[in-house]
Amino acid sequence: MSEFDPKIVAMVCTYCTYTAADMAGSMRLQYPHNVRLVKLPCTGRIDVLHILRTFQAGADGVLVGG
């Protein structure tokens, strides 16, 4: 039996979470390979349909960081 490797989509704010992720990259820190970042102008504008469509597209988890 193969090990479960979830697909995680992280919807992140341009000015908060994405900046922190970029800074972590500058420090050569890494996040898991199965996480995909989606940079948004503001996570406060995310509608529940965006999250549901992400699951429809095959994601196993969604993280909203702002």
C-alpha positions in Angstrom: 0.0 0.0 0.0 1.4 3.4 -1.0 1.7 6.3 1.5 -0.9 9.0 1.2 0.6 12.2 -0.2 -2.1 14.9 0.1 -2.3 17.8 -2.4 -2.6 21.1 -0.4 -3.5 24.4 -2.0 -2.5 27.5 0.1 -4.5 30.6 -0.8 -2.3 33.4 0.5 -2.5 37.2 0.8 0.0 39.1 -1.2 1.0 41.5 1.6 1.0 39.1 4.6 1.4 35.4 4.1 3.0 35.5 0.7 5.6 38.0 1.9 6.4 35.6 4.8 6.7 32.7 2.5 9.0 34.7 0.2 11.2 35.7 3.2 11.4 32.0 4.2 12.6 31.2 0.7 15.3 33.9 1.0 16.4 32.2 4.2 16.5 28.9 2.3 13.8 27.4 4.4 11.5 24.9 2.5 7.9 23.9 2.7 6.6 20.5 1.7 6.6 19.6 -2.0 2.9 18.9 -2.0 1.9 22.5 -1.1 1.0 24.9 -3.9 0.7 28.6 -3.2 -1.9 30.7 -4.9 -1.1 34.4 -4.4 -4.2 36.6 -4.1 -4.6 40.4 -3.6 -6.5 39.8 -0.3 -7.8 36.6 1.2 -10.7 38.4 2.7 -12.3 38.4 -0.7 -12.3 34.6 -1.1 -15.7 33.2 -1.6 -16.7 29.7 -0.5 -17.0 28.8 -4.2 -13.3 29.3 -4.7 -12.6 26.7 -2.0 -15.2 24.3 -3.3 -13.8 24.5 -6.8 -10.3 23.9 -5.5 -11.6 20.6 -4.0 -13.4 19.8 -7.3 -10.1 20.3 -9.1 -8.5 17.5 -6.9 -7.0 19.2 -3.9 -7.1 17.2 -0.6 -6.8 20.3 1.6 -7.1 24.1 1.4 -5.2 26.5 3.6 -6.3 30.2 3.6 -3.7 32.5 5.1 -4.0 36.2 5.3 
